[in-house]
């Protein structure tokens, strides 16, 4: 099973949404984790609400820091952008991806929904990239508006040469 880590600032909104969406829709082939570079210790109520609208609960989830996840064991690390980086260890052999998705923390429900939908689009693309069409069976069928240029993918070892 492939392992994906989502990293954001507080592990309260974006990375929690991505973790839950991948684990819900990953067709049993991808296991997601999340962490924050500066974990807030709580998951935002907005995150709970907008995922509940999709039939996803965060029961058992908690806000975690980077020290709480085995980064070197991940196949993919997704940084949330806007100054959020994950210091990958020297033995990390996976891919490092950056998604520039704004943080909805402290904003209204519509902002949380918009961010959830952006993340859901990126998750869909990531799952298809990682496991192919078998991921589509659990993805919602709807028209996906994809914005190009939002995601950057690089091998983690590219900057170490």
N, C-alpha and C positions, 0 to 999 in steps of 0.2 A: 504494500500500500504506500502510495506517495504521501509525503508529509510536507505541508505548507504552513509557514509562519507569517502572520500578518502583524506588522508593527506600526503603531501610531504613537501619539504623544502620551495620552492618558489611559489607554486601554479601557475606555469608557463608551466610545461610540463607534468609530469607523472600523477598527480592527475587530471589535466584538461582532459587528454586523457581518463582516467578511467571513470570520470564523464560522459563525452560525449558518450562513448561507451555503458555504462550501460543504459543511458537514451534513446539511439537510439535502443538498442537491448533488453531492459528489458521487452518487451511484455506488457507494461502498468502496470506491477505488482511491479516494483521496481523503486524508485526515488532516483537518486544519487545527491550528493553534493560534493564539494571539498573545501579544504582550505590548506594554507601553514603555517608551524610553523614560517617562516620568509618570508611573501609574498613579491614578487618582484614588484607587482603593474601592471604587464603586462603579457600577455600570449605570449610565444615565437612564432616567425613566423614559426619555424619548426613544432611546435605543430599544428598550423593552417594548414600547408601544408599537413602533413601526414594524418590528419583526413579528409581533403578535398579529398584526394585520395580514401578514403572509402565512400565518399558521405555524410560526416558529417561536418556541420559548427559549429563554436563556437559563432555565433551571439547571443548576449545577455550575454555571459560569461564574467566574470572579475576575476582578481586575488584577492583572499580574504584571510583574516587571520582567525585563530581559533575562535577569538572573534566574527566573523561574522556569525557563524553557531551554531544552537542549538544542541550541542553534546549530551546532555542527552536525546534528542528525537530520536536519531539514533538507529536502530536495529543492525547495523554492522558498525564498524569503521575499516578501512583498513589503516594501517601505511605503508609507502613506504620503510621502512628499511634503512640501512646505516646511522644510527644515528637519523633518524626522528621518533619522538614519539609524541603521542597525549595525553596530560594530561586529561584523562577521569574524569568527575565529579563523586562524590560519588553516585549520583543517576542514573548513567548509568547502565542499566540492559542488554545491548546487548552483542554481541560478539566482541572481539578485534582480528583482523587478521593482520599478517605482511607479506608483499610481498617484497622480496629483489630484487628490479629492479633498475638497474643503472640509474643515471640522465643523459639525453642526452644534457642538457643545454650547449650551446656553441660548440656543436659537429656538424658533417656534417649530411646531409639528410639521409644517409644510417644508421647512428646510431639512428636517430629519428625513422626511419622505423622499425629497429630491436626492439627498446623499445616499439613502438606501438604494434608490433606483440606479444611481451611477455605479454604486458598488455591485449591484446585482448584474448590471451589464458587463462589468469587468470580470466578475466571477464566472459568468457564462462563457466568456471568451477564454479565460484561463482554463476552465474545465475542459472545454473542447480541445484546447492546445495540449493539455496534459493527458487526457484519456480518450479523446476522439469522440465520435458520435454516440458512444454508449452513455455519455453524460447527458445527452439531450433528452433521454427518456424521463428524467426526473426534473428537467428544467421546465418552467412554465412556458406554455406556448402562447406567444403574443408577439406583436411587432416590436423588435428591439431597435431602438435608435442608437446607433453607435457613433460616437464622436471619435474621429481619427486623431492620432497625435497625443492622446491622453496618457498612454502607457509607454514606458520605455523598458526594454528588456536588455540585460547585459549579462554575460557570464561573470560570475563573481571573481574569477581569476584574471579578468581582463585588466584590471587596474594594478595588479601585483607584479607586472613584468618589469 
